Amino acid sequence: MPDRLILDLDCTVETVYGDQGGAAKGTNPHKPGRKNYHPLLAFEGQTRLNLNAWLRPGNTHSSRMPSTF
């Protein structure tokens, strides 16, 4: 294990087509007005290993952390 870890949190927008559970209309720069997810991703910065991901509805604000964080 390295002495120091870099935790990188990032979010993105994933457009959905259809009626998937948990998807909601939110800010979507690529497809305005479509339902989407706004996942929050946690990476280790040096190895870029994905540590965890939280699938959030599209109408979730970027700064809102999951309740199970």
N, C-alpha and C positions, 0 to 999 in steps of 0.2 A: 504494500500500500504506500502511496506517496505521502509525504509529510503534510502536504496541503492539497485541498480539493477546491475546485472552482465550481460553484453551482450556478448554472445558467438557466434562468426561467424565460420562456418565450411563448408567445401565443400566435395563432394563425387563424384564418377563416377557411372553413371547408364547406363548400356549397353542397347541398343535397338535392336530389331530384326524386320527388315522390313525397310520401308522408311518413318519414322515419320518426320514431319516438324520440323526444327530447330536442328536436330541431325547432328553431324559432326564427322569425324574421328579425334581423338585426342589421347592423352596419356591415355591408358586403360591397366592397369597392369593385369587384369583378362582375357580380350579377346582382345589381340593386333590386330589392323587393323579393328576392328568393329566400327560402328558409336555409339556414346554415347552422353549423356548429362552430364554437369558438374555443377550441381545445387549448389547454395550458400544458406545456411540455417542460419537463425538467431534465437537463443534461448535465453531465460532468464535463467541464470546459476543456480539459486537456485531452481526454480520450474520445470525447463526443459521444459517450455511452448514454443512451436514453435510460434514465433512472425511473421515471414515472410519467404518466400522462393523465390528465383529467379532462373528460369530455363534457363540455359545458354548452348550454343552449346558445344560439346565435345572438340573443339579446342581452347577454352577460357583458358587463363592462370589463375592460382589460385589466383594471387594477383589483378586481374582486377575486380574492383567493378562495379556493374550495374549503368547505367546512371540515373536510377530513385531512387537511394539510398537516 
